[in-house]
């Protein structure tokens, strides 16, 4: 008897759900159409996992499932009683960045010494091409000011976490990708607010110091916490190295709270309270957590990595779903055009990033790397910044669309390049 393929069955159900959804939608029953469309994406996400060529799209399809649910039933993803789900965005982003930091080490920054040309070109192209393309799009298309500001914001943030994965799939220079991503993230507290002030300041109010503080709290401190976690979890470093690294991390937390003093116009008592909280959350807690997990997981690093990866993936999906539900009304007005411009922005990043690296005579593997590092952005950070501005329903829309879209285009480009090994 021939073995039944559950993945093919899931795809058959997906087709049936899609046809049924369209029938009910054009019949005027949008609620049932929405439920069937959700069922379509769920079935499709399960079905594609059975086929190697498109298996990597499963996660993106799960995000589309959440987006669809948020568009048809936004009331379930905005509030429960007095609790607003958007409050979860910053903590989720911090968990994602903590996971990133826990998988990194100081070796990730050594590429600056080993490959200075590639790093300088990659980081420079990223912070020149994407902001300027975003600015041009905001001027050409007639978006409301806050929507346009969101387009510029997604262009001003550091490169996205998924770019490293795409470089790996595409047989690009993974070491260069990791270093460009790390450096672009490290300098983002200074570069992102500056670019946003220069290019988007005429559209919305941009407070340089407040945005710098937000990036430090949402990105840099969680990554520092991840480094500290890794330092105690791995247990490889000698006593002297540990003391040096912990001193550097302590200094970073101190400097962050000095920025707090400037941004919030705080007094000494407010500064000391904020500094104490930062030390507790981002310095002491990672040490305790690492020691506890070493004890309970018995050093199972693979399981720990899987847990952190799962938390990151779920966190990104939840953030996008919440933003979609919150900004549903604005999306219905400008959604189609915003989708087109996001695609234009994303593809321009790939094309110009590859082109610039070709002009500088970089090898094919490095060109592919720069293309991904330029074209893929940290949508989670842009979403968090939009929330901190109090404009998640408008400024946050472009990041919410750009994130899933870049995963689709990035996966397609990486798969195509994979079939054409660099010479």
C-alpha positions as CSV (number, residue, x, y, z in Angstrom):
1,X,0.0,0.0,0.0
2,X,1.3,3.4,-1.0
3,X,2.3,5.6,2.0
4,X,0.2,8.7,2.4
5,X,2.1,12.0,2.2
6,X,0.7,14.3,4.9
7,X,2.4,17.3,3.3
8,X,0.6,16.8,0.0
9,X,-2.7,16.4,1.8
10,X,-2.0,19.7,3.6
11,X,-1.5,21.4,0.3
12,X,-4.7,20.0,-1.1
13,X,-6.6,21.3,1.9
14,X,-4.8,24.6,1.4
15,X,-6.2,24.9,-2.1
16,X,-9.7,24.0,-1.0
17,X,-9.6,26.5,1.9
18,X,-8.4,29.2,-0.5
19,X,-11.2,28.6,-3.0
20,X,-13.8,28.5,-0.2
21,X,-12.4,31.7,1.2
22,X,-12.7,33.5,-2.1
23,X,-16.3,32.2,-2.5
24,X,-17.4,33.5,0.9
25,X,-15.5,36.8,0.5
26,X,-17.2,37.7,-2.8
27,X,-20.5,36.5,-1.2
28,X,-20.1,39.2,1.4
29,X,-19.4,36.9,4.4
30,X,-16.0,38.3,5.4
31,X,-15.8,36.6,8.8
32,X,-16.0,33.1,7.4
33,X,-13.8,34.1,4.5
34,X,-11.2,35.3,7.1
35,X,-11.3,32.0,9.0
36,X,-10.9,30.0,5.8
37,X,-8.0,32.2,4.7
38,X,-6.3,31.6,8.0
39,X,-6.9,27.9,7.5
40,X,-5.3,28.2,4.1
41,X,-2.1,29.7,5.4
42,X,-1.9,27.2,8.2
43,X,-2.3,24.3,5.8
44,X,0.2,25.9,3.3
45,X,2.8,26.4,6.1
46,X,2.5,22.8,7.0
47,X,2.5,21.6,3.4
48,X,5.6,23.4,2.2
49,X,7.7,21.7,4.9
50,X,7.5,18.5,2.9
51,X,9.4,20.0,0.0
52,X,13.1,21.0,0.3
53,X,13.0,23.8,-2.3
54,X,10.3,25.8,-0.4
55,X,10.7,24.4,3.2
56,X,12.4,27.7,4.3
57,X,9.2,29.7,3.5
58,X,7.2,27.9,6.2
59,X,8.1,30.5,8.9
60,X,7.2,33.4,6.6
61,X,3.8,31.8,5.8
62,X,3.2,31.4,9.6
63,X,3.7,35.2,9.8
64,X,1.2,35.7,7.0
65,X,-1.2,33.6,9.0
66,X,-0.8,36.0,12.0
67,X,-1.2,39.0,9.7
68,X,-4.3,37.6,8.1
69,X,-5.8,37.0,11.5
70,X,-5.0,40.5,12.6
71,X,-6.5,42.0,9.5
72,X,-9.8,40.1,9.8
73,X,-10.1,40.0,13.6
74,X,-8.0,42.9,15.0
75,X,-9.9,43.1,18.2
76,X,-8.3,39.9,19.5
77,X,-4.8,41.2,19.0
78,X,-5.0,44.8,20.4
79,X,-6.4,44.6,23.9
80,X,-7.7,42.2,26.5
81,X,-9.6,44.2,29.1
82,X,-7.3,47.1,30.0
83,X,-4.2,45.3,28.8
84,X,-2.7,46.5,25.5
85,X,-0.8,43.9,23.6
86,X,1.5,46.6,22.1
87,X,3.2,46.8,25.5
88,X,4.7,43.3,24.6
89,X,6.7,44.6,21.6
90,X,9.7,46.0,23.4
91,X,10.2,43.1,25.8
92,X,9.9,40.6,22.9
93,X,12.4,42.6,20.9
94,X,14.8,42.5,23.9
95,X,14.4,38.7,24.2
96,X,15.2,38.4,20.4
97,X,18.3,40.5,20.8
98,X,19.3,38.6,23.9
99,X,19.1,35.4,21.9
100,X,21.3,37.0,19.2
101,X,23.9,38.1,21.8
102,X,24.0,34.7,23.4
103,X,25.0,33.2,20.1
104,X,27.8,35.8,19.5
105,X,31.3,36.3,20.8
106,X,33.9,39.0,20.5
107,X,35.3,36.9,17.6
108,X,32.4,38.1,15.5
109,X,34.1,41.6,15.5
110,X,37.5,40.3,14.4
111,X,36.4,40.5,10.7
112,X,37.1,44.3,10.9
113,X,40.8,43.4,11.2
114,X,40.7,40.5,8.8
115,X,38.4,42.0,6.1
116,X,38.5,45.8,6.6
117,X,37.6,46.6,3.0
118,X,34.5,44.4,2.9
119,X,33.3,45.6,6.3
120,X,33.7,49.3,5.5
121,X,32.0,48.9,2.1
122,X,29.2,46.8,3.6
123,X,28.4,49.0,6.5
124,X,28.9,52.2,4.5
125,X,26.6,51.0,1.7
126,X,24.0,49.9,4.2
127,X,23.7,53.3,5.9
128,X,23.9,55.2,2.6
129,X,21.8,53.2,0.2
130,X,18.8,52.2,2.3
131,X,18.1,55.6,4.0
132,X,18.5,57.5,0.7
133,X,16.2,55.1,-1.2
134,X,13.7,55.4,1.6
135,X,13.9,59.2,1.4
136,X,13.4,59.1,-2.3
137,X,10.4,56.8,-2.0
138,X,8.8,59.0,0.7
139,X,9.1,62.0,-1.7
140,X,7.9,60.3,-4.8
141,X,4.8,58.6,-3.4
142,X,2.1,60.6,-1.7
143,X,2.0,58.9,1.7
144,X,0.7,60.6,4.8
145,X,3.7,62.1,6.8
146,X,3.7,59.4,9.5
147,X,3.5,56.6,7.0
148,X,6.4,58.2,5.0
149,X,8.4,58.5,8.2
150,X,8.0,54.8,8.8
151,X,9.5,54.1,5.4
152,X,12.5,56.3,6.2
153,X,12.8,54.6,9.7
154,X,13.0,51.1,8.2
155,X,15.8,52.5,5.9
156,X,17.8,53.9,8.8
157,X,18.0,50.8,11.1
158,X,20.8,48.2,11.1
159,X,20.8,45.1,8.9
160,X,18.4,42.3,9.8
161,X,19.1,39.1,11.6
162,X,18.0,37.0,8.7
163,X,20.7,38.3,6.4
164,X,23.3,36.0,7.9
165,X,21.0,33.0,7.2
166,X,20.5,34.1,3.6
167,X,24.3,34.5,3.1
168,X,24.8,31.0,4.4
169,X,22.2,29.6,2.0
170,X,23.6,31.5,-0.9
171,X,27.2,30.3,-0.5
172,X,28.2,33.9,0.3
173,X,30.9,35.1,2.8
174,X,29.2,34.2,6.1
175,X,32.1,35.6,8.3
176,X,31.8,38.9,6.5
177,X,28.0,38.9,6.9
178,X,28.3,38.3,10.7
179,X,30.8,41.1,11.0
180,X,28.9,43.7,8.9
181,X,25.7,42.9,10.9
182,X,27.5,43.2,14.2
183,X,29.1,46.5,13.3
184,X,26.0,48.0,11.8
185,X,24.1,47.1,15.0
186,X,26.9,48.4,17.3
187,X,26.9,51.8,15.7
188,X,23.1,52.1,15.3
189,X,22.5,54.0,18.5
190,X,24.5,56.9,16.9
191,X,23.8,56.5,13.2
192,X,20.0,55.7,13.2
193,X,18.9,58.7,15.2
194,X,21.1,61.0,13.2
195,X,19.9,59.8,9.8
196,X,16.3,59.8,11.1
197,X,16.6,63.4,12.3
198,X,18.2,64.5,9.0
199,X,15.8,62.6,6.6
200,X,12.6,62.2,8.5
201,X,12.7,65.2,10.9
202,X,10.4,67.2,8.6
203,X,7.7,64.5,8.7
204,X,7.6,63.8,12.5
205,X,9.3,65.0,15.6
206,X,12.6,63.1,16.2
207,X,14.3,63.4,19.6
208,X,17.9,62.4,19.0
209,X,18.8,61.5,22.6
210,X,15.5,59.7,23.2
211,X,15.9,57.6,20.1
212,X,19.5,56.8,21.0
213,X,18.4,55.7,24.5
214,X,15.6,53.5,23.0
215,X,18.1,51.7,20.7
216,X,20.5,51.2,23.5
217,X,17.8,49.7,25.7
218,X,16.2,47.6,23.0
219,X,19.3,46.4,21.1
220,X,22.6,47.0,22.8
221,X,21.9,46.2,26.4
222,X,20.1,42.9,25.5
223,X,23.0,41.9,23.3
224,X,25.4,42.8,26.2
225,X,23.2,40.5,28.4
226,X,23.5,37.8,25.8
227,X,27.3,38.2,25.8
228,X,27.4,37.9,29.6
229,X,25.1,34.9,29.4
230,X,27.4,33.3,26.9
231,X,30.5,34.1,29.0
232,X,29.2,32.2,32.0
233,X,27.4,29.5,30.1
234,X,30.4,28.5,27.9
235,X,32.8,28.9,30.8
236,X,35.8,28.8,28.4
237,X,37.4,32.2,29.2
238,X,40.0,32.5,31.9
239,X,39.6,34.7,35.0
240,X,41.5,37.6,33.5
241,X,39.5,37.6,30.3
242,X,36.2,37.4,32.2
243,X,37.1,40.4,34.4
244,X,38.1,42.5,31.3
245,X,34.9,41.7,29.4
246,X,32.7,42.2,32.5
247,X,34.3,45.6,33.1
248,X,33.6,46.6,29.4
249,X,30.0,45.5,29.7
250,X,29.6,47.4,33.0
251,X,31.0,50.5,31.3
252,X,28.5,50.1,28.4
253,X,25.6,49.9,30.9
254,X,26.9,53.0,32.7
255,X,27.2,55.0,29.5
256,X,23.7,54.0,28.5
257,X,22.4,55.4,31.8
258,X,24.3,58.6,31.2
259,X,22.4,58.9,28.0
260,X,19.2,58.3,30.1
261,X,20.3,61.3,32.3
262,X,20.5,63.5,29.1
263,X,17.4,62.2,27.4
264,X,15.1,62.2,30.4
265,X,16.6,65.3,32.1
266,X,16.8,63.2,35.2
267,X,18.3,64.0,38.6
268,X,20.9,61.9,40.4
269,X,18.4,59.8,42.2
270,X,16.6,59.0,39.0
271,X,19.9,58.1,37.3
272,X,20.9,55.8,40.2
273,X,17.5,54.0,40.1
274,X,17.7,53.5,36.3
275,X,21.4,52.3,36.6
276,X,20.4,49.9,39.3
277,X,17.6,48.4,37.2
278,X,19.9,48.1,34.2
279,X,22.5,46.3,36.3
280,X,19.9,43.9,37.6
281,X,18.3,43.1,34.3
282,X,21.2,43.1,31.9
283,X,24.2,42.3,34.1
284,X,23.3,40.1,37.1
285,X,20.3,38.3,35.7
286,X,22.2,36.8,32.7
287,X,24.9,35.4,35.0
288,X,22.3,33.8,37.3
289,X,20.3,32.4,34.3
290,X,23.5,31.0,32.6
291,X,24.5,29.2,35.8
292,X,21.0,27.8,36.4
293,X,20.7,26.5,32.8
294,X,24.2,25.0,33.0
295,X,23.0,23.1,36.0
296,X,19.5,22.0,34.7
297,X,20.4,21.4,31.1
298,X,23.7,19.8,31.9
299,X,25.5,21.8,29.3
300,X,23.2,20.9,26.4
301,X,24.1,23.9,24.2
302,X,22.1,22.6,21.2
303,X,18.8,22.5,23.2
304,X,19.5,26.0,24.6
305,X,20.2,27.3,21.1
306,X,16.9,25.7,19.8
307,X,14.9,27.3,22.7
308,X,16.4,30.8,22.0
309,X,15.8,30.4,18.3
310,X,12.2,29.4,18.9
311,X,11.6,32.4,21.2
312,X,13.1,34.7,18.6
313,X,10.9,33.4,15.8
314,X,7.7,33.5,17.9
315,X,8.6,37.0,19.1
316,X,9.0,38.4,15.6
317,X,5.7,36.8,14.5
318,X,3.9,38.2,17.5
319,X,5.3,41.7,17.0
320,X,4.2,41.8,13.4
321,X,0.8,40.5,14.2
322,X,0.2,43.1,17.0
323,X,1.4,46.0,14.7
324,X,-0.9,44.8,11.9
325,X,-3.9,44.7,14.2
326,X,-3.1,48.1,15.7
327,X,-2.6,49.8,12.3
328,X,-5.3,47.9,10.4
329,X,-7.3,51.0,9.4
330,X,-4.3,52.7,8.0
331,X,-3.2,49.6,6.2
332,X,-6.6,49.3,4.4
333,X,-6.0,52.8,3.0
334,X,-2.4,52.5,1.9
335,X,-1.6,48.8,2.2
336,X,-1.3,48.0,-1.5
337,X,0.9,50.9,-2.3
338,X,3.0,50.4,0.8
339,X,3.5,46.8,-0.2
340,X,4.8,47.9,-3.6
341,X,7.1,50.6,-2.2
342,X,8.4,48.2,0.4
343,X,9.2,45.7,-2.4
344,X,10.9,48.5,-4.4
345,X,12.9,49.5,-1.3
346,X,14.0,45.9,-0.6
347,X,15.0,45.0,-4.1
348,X,16.8,48.3,-4.5
349,X,18.9,47.4,-1.5
350,X,19.9,44.0,-3.0
351,X,20.7,45.5,-6.4
352,X,22.6,48.6,-5.3
353,X,24.4,46.7,-2.6
354,X,25.6,44.1,-5.2
355,X,26.4,46.8,-7.7
356,X,28.5,48.9,-5.2
357,X,30.5,45.9,-4.2
358,X,31.1,45.0,-7.8
359,X,32.3,48.5,-8.5
360,X,34.9,48.1,-5.7
361,X,36.1,44.9,-7.2
362,X,35.0,42.6,-4.5
363,X,34.8,38.8,-5.2
364,X,31.4,37.2,-6.0
365,X,30.9,35.7,-2.5
366,X,31.4,39.1,-0.9
367,X,29.1,40.8,-3.4
368,X,26.3,38.4,-2.4
369,X,27.0,39.1,1.3
370,X,26.8,42.9,0.8
371,X,23.6,42.6,-1.2
372,X,21.9,40.8,1.7
373,X,23.4,43.1,4.4
374,X,22.2,46.2,2.5
375,X,18.8,44.9,1.5
376,X,17.6,43.3,4.7
377,X,16.7,45.5,7.7
378,X,16.0,45.0,11.4
379,X,12.3,45.5,11.2
380,X,11.9,44.6,14.9
381,X,14.0,47.6,16.0
382,X,12.0,49.9,13.7
383,X,8.8,48.6,15.1
384,X,10.0,49.1,18.7
385,X,11.1,52.7,17.9
386,X,7.7,53.4,16.3
387,X,6.1,52.2,19.5
388,X,8.3,54.4,21.7
389,X,7.3,57.4,19.6
390,X,3.7,56.5,20.3
391,X,3.0,56.0,16.6
392,X,2.9,52.2,16.2
393,X,-0.3,52.4,14.1
394,X,1.3,54.6,11.4
395,X,5.1,54.8,11.6
396,X,5.1,51.1,12.5
397,X,3.3,49.9,9.3
398,X,6.3,50.0,6.9
399,X,8.5,47.9,9.2
400,X,5.6,45.4,9.7
401,X,5.3,45.0,5.9
402,X,9.0,45.1,5.1
403,X,9.9,42.3,7.6
404,X,8.0,39.4,6.1
405,X,8.5,40.7,2.6
406,X,12.3,40.7,2.9
407,X,12.2,37.1,4.1
408,X,10.3,36.0,1.0
409,X,12.6,37.9,-1.4
410,X,15.7,37.0,0.5
411,X,14.8,33.3,0.5
412,X,14.1,33.4,-3.2
413,X,17.4,35.2,-4.0
414,X,19.4,32.9,-1.7
415,X,17.9,29.8,-3.3
416,X,18.7,31.1,-6.8
417,X,22.3,32.0,-5.9
418,X,22.7,28.6,-4.2
419,X,22.1,26.9,-7.6
420,X,24.9,29.1,-9.0
421,X,28.0,28.5,-6.9
422,X,30.4,31.5,-7.0
423,X,33.4,31.0,-9.2
